[in-house]
Amino acid sequence: MSISVSEAVREAKIMLEPVAQEEALQQAKILVSAIAGIETSALAIHSEMVLAPEQLSDLGEMLNRRVQGEPLQYILGEWAFMGLPFYVDARALIPRQDTELLAETAIRFIRERGYGSCLDLCTGTGCVGISIAKLAGIRVTCSDISRDALSLAKENAELNEAPVSFVASDLFDRIPDKFDLIVCNPPYLTLDDMQTMQKEVTFEPKLALYGGGDGLDVYRKIAWEYEKHLNEKGMLLLEIGSTQAESAAALFSARTSVLNDLGGNPRVIIVEP
């Protein structure tokens, strides 16, 4: 059997509607683009292109994985963050657009204040630290407790040719140095969040998601230790859950401020000792 690109998109959309709902068409286009080897924006131009049997087989496998709830990003194996490509798989949390605010804020302060060094804690895929190193051109150290995540982050550093070093560490345990800037997107889901999260999220590593009963366990640990690892006039930037601005900020004795994401939700805390 052979079908055209446009027919494949139409049939894929129907299959995806139960799991992707209003995003079914866009996800169908992304998957068909991936197996056809064309840009999503060029689908209309290639709408009558006939897909080969092996391409249809690959598409069917991808669709079956997605229908089972597996995240689109894991199926594709690559996802963009800050305009850069990143390998993505179950070793680490999927890069999210909301987290770009953390990287953008870091880059802004690096340029404004002339910071020359950065520590990225809980690095995961490395998307934040690698983006900072690549786009701001400074020395970045990426750290994570998960060696699996670090192995993925190293692959992403090579992919992006970014000047990044890596340390396997539980937060600051094996970090002897001081930095001008520390950034972190820690696990911050609460126990309630973990019990009610979407099926797609269950495919992601629990270590990168669960932040204790109230979601603030990692923030507490950072608050106890971060000042010993900041240079004078340095800064700490933390991603937070949308309901955690006040409770997370209260853990720090230093001056704090909060930035909202594009959806108007609190997303980044700035801590300045």
C-alpha positions as CSV (number, residue, x, y, z in Angstrom):
1,M,0.0,0.0,0.0
2,S,1.2,3.5,-0.8
3,I,-0.3,6.8,0.3
4,S,0.6,10.4,-0.1
5,V,2.0,12.8,2.4
6,S,-1.4,14.6,2.7
7,E,-3.2,11.3,3.2
8,A,-0.7,10.2,5.8
9,V,-1.2,13.5,7.8
10,R,-5.0,13.1,7.7
11,E,-4.9,9.5,8.9
12,A,-2.3,10.2,11.5
13,K,-4.4,13.1,12.9
14,I,-7.4,10.8,13.3
15,M,-5.2,8.2,15.2
16,L,-3.7,10.9,17.5
17,E,-6.9,12.8,18.4
18,P,-7.6,10.7,21.5
19,V,-4.2,11.3,23.0
20,A,-3.1,14.7,21.5
21,Q,-6.6,16.3,21.2
22,E,-6.3,19.8,19.8
23,E,-2.6,19.2,19.0
24,A,-3.4,16.1,16.9
25,L,-2.9,17.9,13.5
26,Q,0.3,19.6,14.5
27,Q,1.8,16.3,15.9
28,A,0.7,14.4,12.8
29,K,2.5,16.9,10.6
30,I,5.6,16.7,12.8
31,L,5.7,12.9,12.6
32,V,5.0,12.7,8.9
33,S,7.7,15.4,8.3
34,A,10.2,13.3,10.3
35,I,9.7,10.1,8.4
36,A,9.5,11.9,5.0
37,G,12.7,13.9,5.7
38,I,11.1,17.3,5.0
39,E,10.5,20.4,7.0
40,T,7.0,20.7,8.6
41,S,6.6,24.1,6.8
42,A,7.2,22.4,3.5
43,L,4.5,19.7,3.8
44,A,2.0,21.6,1.6
45,I,4.5,21.7,-1.2
46,H,5.1,17.9,-1.0
47,S,1.5,17.0,-0.3
48,E,1.3,14.6,-3.2
49,M,4.7,12.9,-2.5
50,V,4.1,9.1,-2.1
51,L,5.6,7.5,1.0
52,A,7.6,4.3,0.6
53,P,6.4,1.2,2.4
54,E,9.3,1.4,4.9
55,Q,8.4,5.0,5.7
56,L,4.8,4.0,6.4
57,S,6.1,1.2,8.6
58,D,8.2,3.7,10.6
59,L,5.3,6.1,10.8
60,G,3.0,3.3,12.1
61,E,5.5,2.5,14.8
62,M,5.8,6.1,15.9
63,L,2.0,6.5,16.0
64,N,1.6,3.4,18.1
65,R,4.1,4.7,20.6
66,R,2.4,8.1,20.7
67,V,-1.1,6.5,21.1
68,Q,0.3,4.6,24.1
69,G,1.1,8.0,25.7
70,E,4.8,8.3,25.0
71,P,5.9,11.9,24.6
72,L,6.3,13.1,21.0
73,Q,9.8,14.4,21.9
74,Y,11.0,11.0,23.0
75,I,9.6,9.4,19.8
76,L,11.5,12.0,17.6
77,G,14.6,11.7,19.7
78,E,15.5,15.4,19.2
79,W,13.9,18.7,20.3
80,A,14.7,22.3,20.0
81,F,15.5,24.6,22.9
82,M,16.6,28.3,22.5
83,G,16.8,27.6,18.8
84,L,19.4,24.8,19.4
85,P,19.0,21.1,18.7
86,F,19.0,18.7,21.7
87,Y,18.9,14.9,21.8
88,V,16.0,13.8,24.0
89,D,15.3,10.4,25.6
90,A,14.1,8.9,28.8
91,R,17.5,9.6,30.5
92,A,16.4,13.1,31.2
93,L,13.5,15.6,31.5
94,I,12.1,16.9,28.2
95,P,13.2,20.6,27.5
96,R,10.1,22.8,27.8
97,Q,9.5,26.2,26.3
98,D,8.7,27.7,29.8
99,T,12.3,26.9,30.8
100,E,13.7,29.1,28.1
101,L,12.9,32.0,30.4
102,L,15.6,30.7,32.8
103,A,18.2,30.5,30.0
104,E,17.2,33.9,28.6
105,T,17.4,35.6,32.0
106,A,20.8,34.1,32.6
107,I,22.1,35.3,29.3
108,R,20.7,38.8,29.9
109,F,22.5,39.1,33.3
110,I,25.7,37.7,31.8
111,R,25.8,40.4,29.2
112,E,24.7,43.2,31.6
113,R,27.1,42.3,34.4
114,G,30.0,40.7,32.5
115,Y,29.7,37.4,34.3
116,G,32.3,34.9,33.2
117,S,31.3,31.6,34.8
118,C,28.1,29.6,35.4
119,L,27.1,26.5,37.2
120,D,24.0,24.6,35.9
121,L,22.7,22.3,38.6
122,C,20.2,19.5,37.8
123,T,21.3,19.9,34.2
124,G,19.3,17.0,32.7
125,T,19.7,17.2,28.9
126,G,22.0,20.1,29.5
127,C,19.7,22.4,27.6
128,V,20.0,25.4,29.9
129,G,23.8,25.2,30.5
130,I,24.6,24.4,27.0
131,S,22.4,27.2,25.6
132,I,24.1,29.6,28.0
133,A,27.6,28.5,27.0
134,K,26.8,28.6,23.3
135,L,24.8,31.8,23.2
136,A,26.6,33.9,25.9
137,G,30.1,32.5,25.2
138,I,31.1,31.9,28.9
139,R,32.5,28.9,30.8
140,V,29.7,26.6,32.1
141,T,29.8,23.6,34.4
142,C,26.9,21.3,34.2
143,S,26.1,19.0,37.1
144,D,23.5,16.3,37.8
145,I,23.1,13.5,40.3
146,S,22.0,11.2,37.4
147,R,24.9,9.7,35.4
148,D,22.4,8.8,32.7
149,A,21.4,12.4,32.4
150,L,25.0,13.5,32.3
151,S,25.8,11.1,29.5
152,L,22.9,12.6,27.5
153,A,24.1,16.1,28.3
154,K,27.6,15.3,27.1
155,E,26.1,14.1,23.8
156,N,24.3,17.4,23.5
157,A,27.4,19.4,24.3
158,E,29.1,17.7,21.4
159,L,26.1,18.2,19.1
160,N,26.2,21.9,19.8
161,E,30.0,22.2,20.1
162,A,29.6,24.0,23.4
163,P,32.4,24.6,25.9
164,V,30.9,22.8,28.8
165,S,32.4,20.7,31.6
166,F,30.5,18.1,33.6
167,V,30.4,16.9,37.2
168,A,28.4,14.1,38.7
169,S,27.2,15.6,42.0
170,D,24.2,15.7,44.3
171,L,23.7,19.5,44.1
172,F,26.9,21.0,45.6
173,D,28.4,17.9,47.2
174,R,31.2,17.6,44.6
175,I,31.3,21.2,43.5
176,P,34.5,22.9,45.0
177,D,34.4,26.0,42.9
178,K,32.7,29.4,43.0
179,F,30.8,30.9,40.1
180,D,29.4,34.3,39.0
181,L,26.1,32.7,38.3
182,I,24.2,29.6,39.4
183,V,21.2,28.4,37.5
184,C,18.9,25.4,38.3
185,N,15.7,23.9,37.1
186,P,15.2,21.5,40.1
187,P,12.5,18.8,40.6
188,Y,9.5,20.7,42.0
189,L,6.4,18.5,41.6
190,T,4.5,17.9,44.8
191,L,3.2,14.5,46.0
192,D,-0.3,15.6,44.7
193,D,1.2,16.5,41.4
194,M,2.9,13.1,41.0
195,Q,-0.4,11.3,41.7
196,T,-2.4,13.4,39.2
197,M,0.1,14.1,36.3
198,Q,-0.6,13.5,32.7
199,K,0.3,10.1,31.2
200,E,3.0,11.6,29.0
201,V,4.9,12.9,32.1
202,T,5.0,9.4,33.6
203,F,7.5,8.5,30.9
204,E,10.0,11.0,32.2
205,P,12.4,10.2,35.0
206,K,10.9,10.6,38.5
207,L,14.2,11.8,39.9
208,A,13.9,14.9,37.7
209,L,10.2,15.5,38.7
210,Y,9.5,14.9,42.3
211,G,10.5,17.6,44.7
212,G,9.1,16.1,48.0
213,G,5.7,16.4,49.6
214,D,5.5,20.2,49.0
215,G,7.8,20.2,46.0
216,L,10.4,22.4,47.8
217,D,13.0,19.8,49.1
218,V,15.7,20.7,46.5
219,Y,15.1,24.5,47.0
220,R,15.8,24.0,50.8
221,K,19.1,22.3,50.1
222,I,20.1,24.9,47.6
223,A,19.2,27.7,50.1
224,W,21.5,26.2,52.7
225,E,24.5,26.0,50.5
226,Y,24.4,28.2,47.4
227,E,26.2,31.3,48.9
228,K,29.4,29.3,49.5
229,H,29.6,28.7,45.7
230,L,28.8,32.3,44.5
231,N,31.4,34.9,43.7
232,E,30.9,38.4,45.1
233,K,28.0,40.1,43.3
234,G,27.0,36.8,42.0
235,M,23.4,35.6,41.4
236,L,21.2,32.5,41.7
237,L,18.4,31.8,39.2
238,L,15.8,29.1,39.9
239,E,12.9,27.8,37.9
240,I,9.8,27.3,40.0
241,G,6.3,25.8,39.7
242,S,3.5,28.3,39.0
243,T,2.2,28.2,42.5
244,Q,5.5,28.2,44.4
245,A,6.8,31.8,44.1
246,E,6.1,32.9,47.7
247,S,7.0,29.6,49.4
248,A,10.2,29.2,47.4
249,A,11.3,32.8,47.9
250,A,10.7,32.6,51.6
251,L,13.5,30.0,51.9
252,F,16.1,32.6,51.0
253,S,17.3,35.4,53.3
254,A,18.7,37.3,50.4
255,R,16.8,39.7,48.1
256,T,14.5,37.9,45.7
257,S,12.4,38.8,42.8
258,V,10.1,36.8,40.5
259,L,9.7,36.7,36.7
260,N,6.6,35.5,34.9
261,D,6.6,33.3,31.8
262,L,4.7,34.0,28.6
263,G,1.5,32.6,30.1
264,G,1.7,35.1,33.0
265,N,2.7,32.4,35.6
266,P,5.6,32.9,38.0
267,R,8.5,30.9,36.6
268,V,11.9,32.2,37.7
269,I,13.2,33.4,41.0
270,I,16.2,35.7,41.1
271,V,18.2,35.5,44.3
272,E,20.9,38.2,45.0
273,P,22.8,37.8,48.3
